[in-house]
Each structure stands twice: as structure tokens, then as C-alpha cells.
Amino acid sequence: MPLKLYAHPFSSYCQKVLTALYENGTPFELRLLAHDDPQVMAEFAALWPIKRFPLLVDGSRTVREASIIIEYLGLYHPGPVPLLPADARAALEVRGMDRFFDNYISTPQQRIVYDSLRPEPERDPRAVAEARAMLDTAYGWLDNVMAEREWAAGDTFSLADCGAAPFLFYADWTHRIGPAFRHVLAYRKRLLARPSFARAVDEARPYRPLFPLGAPDRD
């Protein structure tokens, strides 16, 4: 029975898992989440009432949350590219960087986007300003880290890079990564050149008009 992934190609967290799947050539069936397909939406809601995606189904097992899905794939459907090191100390660094990208790049970026979707009277300029400040601080910290690394946790592409790729991709659209953060920009460029993530980006191109802030004419 093939793996089933309930996801949307334009979602950053879905791209995180898609990058991991493509990195290892893992076969799966995409169950595209779209409001014009009520059957798939109903399946998804029945499997996970919280209705946050992506969601992986492997036979009788349902696996939630992008990072956990990637770890699950490494345990039950390993491929040629181990995305989490076997060494516990090295794995801790990967997980730490993964949490950094989730909490300090993706979360503030999404806060800005979600605010833009609210009616004007319900918007929160202070929260948006705080989110932009957090991104600038995160860019600065990451710039120092990436000055001496090729990938997020060192010399090897990992789980952390699967998240960094879409999160930095959309963060630069939302709150531009300035030229002062040259190591972050160089890292983002390496991520975009990675075939696994490049495939995820290409598959999402038709959905760019959906980006609330307006997708830039680049990338």
C-alpha cells in the first residue's frame, strides 16, 4: 500500500516534507487538499480533526507534523540520504536547527501573512512589527552560523535544511533578507539549487497568485 500524503504544494510545511520525499526518491500518493474536492477534504478531516497539514498515512498509521513525518520516513522508509544522523549528538544539532527555522523564521513570517488576510479593522500592526523585528534578529543570528557552514547543521543536507528551504524562501518574499545577511542569501541560493527543493518550488508555481502579499517576480 503506497504512502499517502495529504498536502498542498504551495504550503511551506508541505514543501518541507515533499523535499524530504524527493531527496530520497520515496514513492507516495499525493492527496491534494483543495476545497473543490470535498472527498479528499472529508478524508483529511476524518483522519485529523485539527486539520493542519501535511499528514502522512502509512497503512493503518497516521503521522502528523512535518518534522515527525520526516523522522518517521527515516525510520520506516529510509532512502540513500539519511536526513537525521545516527549519532545522537549530531542529531541533536539537526533538531535544534530545525526548531530554529520553525520557531524564528516560519512563525513570524506566517504571522505577517495571516495578518494581511484579516479585515483592516482587525489587523495588528504591533504584532506585525514584532514579527518583522524577530525575522531581522533571526537573519542576523543565522548569518553568523552560516558563515562557517554549507548546510544548516554542518556539511550534510538534513532535516533542518528541508525546513529551512521553504521557510527562507517565503520569508524573503514577506520580509526581504537584506544584503547585509550575505551568508543567509548564499544559503538560500544553495537551497533553491537543491534538486529536491527545486522540484517542490516548480510544482508550486501555478499557485503563486494565491500569496496574499503578492509573489515577487523572481525565484
Secondary structure, DSSP 8 states (H G I E B T S, - for coil): --EEEEE-TT-HHHHHHHHHHHHHT--EEEEE--TT-HHHHHHHHHH-TT--S-EEEETTEEEESHHHHHHHHHHHS--SS-SS-SSHHHHHHHHHHHHHIIIIIIHHHHHHHHHHHS-GGG--HHHHHHHHHHHHHHHHHHHHHHTT-SBTTBSS--HHHHHHHHHHHHHHHHS---TT-HHHHHHHHHHHHSHHHHHHHHHHGGGGGG-TT---S--
